[in-house]
Amino acid sequence: MLVPSYLTVSIEPLPPVVVGDAVTLKCNFKTDGKMREIVWYRVTDGGTIKQKIFTFDAMFSTNFSHMENYRKREDLVYQSTVRLPEVRISDNGPYECHVGIYDRATREKVVLASGNVFLNVMAPPTSISVLAADTPAPFSRYQAQNFTLVCVVSGGKPAPLVYFKRDGEPIEATPLPEPPVGTGNWAPRNLLHRDLDDTKVPKSLMDEGEVGAGQAPATMDPPRGLAAERDPVTETIPETVVSREFPRWVHVAEPIYYFRHTHAPVSDGTVEARATLTWTLNPQIDNEALFSCEVKHPALSMPMQSEVTLVAPKGPKITMTPTRARVGDTVRILVQGFQNEVFPEPLFTWTRVGSRLLDGSAEHDGKELVLERVPAELNGSMYRCTAQNPLGSTDTHTRLIVFENPNIPRGTEDSNGSLTGHCGFRLVLALTLTVILELT
């Protein structure tokens, strides 16, 4: 009596592997029958597509692969192995081993059995950076504001664990599932305690009774720019002035941090993780504080980190081109750098002391101020560059000296830097003669 052939197949489970490692897939099978074929498949698209990566055909005794053939381990026990020399993210997924033997009863019948295994390929993060949200941006000296650090981690699989530290100590933060509505103005009211420093409040505010000695701040915060709305006055300022102004409020409470963590898949199979840390900024204690973002990941032997130091602006350096400006030249005044690195990135604002800029505007934003075709009337004018971030502000001034231009005859340039024609001269002469005739 013929006994039916039997066949059992199993694949040894694999621990997670890291991109670049070599891995060997092992398919064990036990049978008392005669081998027909062994086929390895890589399964993709949720099981709808099976791609052959190794085939052994006993009928023709051929195999078309750089992979290893099957070998007999002991009586009736065999093992087929497939070696992936350098795994990639795209190798992640399920694999199947199919084994076929001839049935004892008939050579035309083939008995099939299979096993499967999932190859989990991990990738360590490739980059990490910390930046400030919504900068550069103006800030209010009279209102406490929230500040958000953003940590961006790219290239990892699976999603990494991200957390923040302050001065080397882990920060205990309250999880925030959704971003605050209106990040610039959002702040839980019970976190803040603001008092205005009476000695530094603009006189116009004191006169209007909005803030008094020992008096709590009004329900409505003074709008930004109240000091700038006062009547303009001519200021007497030395050639270079560097001064730092912190916001006018005092935050006496310990900061309460809010943390949010999200991640999004990337086309290459990795993820981009973003973690945000939000709190009410306190320049008195946060200036020069060291914040770091750290990442833990199973493919890393030690955490990755990126750190920043919060720093208020400290005197931007100003250069003027050309150094000897002549009437009609285009003058460029540029912020070159800082005495120290500044974070978050400052907002630069240019003004002309006691007057408007050449184009008629009150101020100009950006690192560079361009004065086109400067007239002689700008000689001696003072320009102020204000650099500000949420930690404070600083002013630096420079004076424009305009020399005569020998290529432009004297008296042929108006206040806008344009040449005056002979018609203008005849008009002035006619008006003068008219006045003289009327007087006689």
C-alpha positions, 0 to 999 in steps of 0.5 A: 500500500502506497503511503501519500507523500507528506510535506511541511514548510516553515520559514525562520522568523527574522528580527528587524534589520537596518538598511545596508545590512545583509540578511539571509531568508531561511526556508525549512521543509521536511518531506519524504517525497521527491523534490519538484521545485522551490520558488521564493517570492517577494510579495508586493501591493498588499499581496496582489503581486508576487515577484520571483526572486529564486527558482529551483526546478528539479526537472531541469536541474537549473536555477537562475539566481545568484541565491543559494540552492537548497541543501539537505540538512539531515534525513528528510529535512532540507533548507533553502536560503536566499541571501540579500547582500545589502537590504534597502527600504524597498526590500521591506515586506513579506516573502514566501517560500513555495515547495513542491514534491512529486506524489508517491502515487503518481508522478503527474501529481505535485504536492505543494506547501508554503511558508511566509515571513515578513522582512522589517527593514529599519532606516535611521533618521538622516537629518535633524534640525530645530527652527523657530515657527513664524519668524522673522516676525514683529513682536509686541513689547506690551503683550506676552507672546507664545513661542514655538520651536519646531524639530524636524526629523527626516529619513527614519523608519519607523517613526522616531521618538522625539523629545526636547531638553532645556539646558540638558534637562528633559522638559516635562510638557503637556501633550497637545493633540491639535495645534493652537488656534492662532499660534501668534495669540494663543495662550492659556490665560491661567499661565500668564501674569503680566505687569507693565514696568512703569519706569519704561512705559511711554509717557503717552500711555501714562498720561492717558491713564492706561497704566498706573503705578501699582495698577493692574494692566487693562483688559485690552492690551495696548496695541503695538505701535502706540509709541510710534503714533506720537507726534514725530520729533527730530532726534539727536543721536550720536553716530553709533548707538547700540541699545537692547530693549526687552518687552515691557511686561514681566512674566513671573510664572514658571513656564508651562510647555506644550508638546505636539508630535506628528509624522507623515509618510514619504515616498521612499518609505520613510517618515518625516517627524515634526515635534513642536514645543510651545510656551510663553516666552520670558526674555528675562530667563529664556535669553541665552537658554540652550534648547535641544531636540533629541531623537531615539530610534531602534536603528541608532546606537545613540540619540541624535540631537540638534540644539539652538541657543535663544539669543536677542539681537546684539548690534547688527553691523552696517556697511554702506556701498559706495563708501564715498557716495556722490550726488546721483549715486545709488547707495546700498546700506546692508546688515552684514552680521551680528556680534553673536549668533542670533536665534530666532532670526530677527526682523530688520526695519529701516527708518530715517531719523526725523523724516521719511525715507527717500521713496516717501515711505515711513519704514522699510523691512529687510537686510538691505536699504537701497537709496537710488540717485541720492540728492545733495539734500540727504547729506548728513541724514541719519538712518536707523536699523532696528533688529528685533526678535521675540527676545528683544531689540537693538538699534544701530545708526549710520549717517549718510555723507553725500559728496559733490559729483563733478559730473553733475553741474551745481544747481542742476539737481532737484530734491528728488535727484533729477536734473532741472532743465532750462525751462525751469530756470526761465520760469524762476526768472520770469517770476522774479521779474514779475515781482520786481515790476509789481513792487515798482 
